[in-house]
């Protein structure tokens, strides 16, 4: 490879920065699990939550290794079902995270027995032992998880796992993506209660197992809020005004079927050209804005787009209209 090859856009600073951020996000996610989640049997849903549950049954197999056992079949299934939607970034993120998780675990514990037990008193010499402060552990872990996944998603990738499961549920059972994620995570938390709390498969029930399930729910909620803020900033929905040069069925089908949303056509006329045009009024979560922009660029690179914050959104698919006596957060 010659020096001139690195002038190609493939090797641009933006490209390198994007990949570096993906690896950073995955590393933060892995560190959050190793230091603040796994040692305390907190099960925050997802593939790695399920891996924590299985580690309790098979302690010789590390959480990251179970992650591979889930992610690789899910990635193969995703390619078969969704085709090219899952690109190289998601593959790298899904395969890098379990590996770095196992590496951090190995470096943090002094021996195999401590690794099997994931004993926090022996992790890094006990300096991060939060056994008596599980709420603090769950909050710090949530921040690591939310920021880590948020950084990855901002680079147009995912860490695989539950996202793929949720997309399968959405595709075949016609359940909204967010609700599908909730179903998948709830199933994992419930399995944690059965295995850790009631000793199913281990024979060693934890009398405080139900409390761990509550910490797990707290972790899921805080992670979701941190994730949303990392991706979206302070605003969670965006209002898009899209003016195309002509009616486009591809964009219409994308909004209705892929985004699973609706929009409104507004008849408009260019002040300068005097030409009649269609303006699309669309409200989407902030994370979907780059996807919509990319599709618009493909169908009409001369389109005019305005994106602004949607302070509050009511109606089908969003919040219900408030009742007379409802307390409003205004």
Secondary structure, 3 states (H helix, E strand, C coil): CCHHHHHCHHHCHHHHHHHHHHHHHHHHHHHHHHHHHHHHCCCCCHHHHHHHHHHHHCCCCCHHHHHHHHHHHHHHHHHHHHHHHCCHHHHHHHHHHHHHHHHHHHHHCCCHHHHHHCCCCCHHHHCCCCCCCHHHHHHHHHHHHHHHHHHHHHCCCCCCCHHHHHHHHHHHHCCCHHHHHHHHHHHHHHHHHHHHHCCCCCCCCCCCHHHHHHHHHHHHHHHHHHHHHHHHCCCCEEEEEEEECCCCHHHHHHHHHHCCCCCEEEEEECCCCCCEEEEEEEEEEHHHHHHHHHHHHHHCCCCEEEEEECCCCECCCCECCCCCCCCCCC
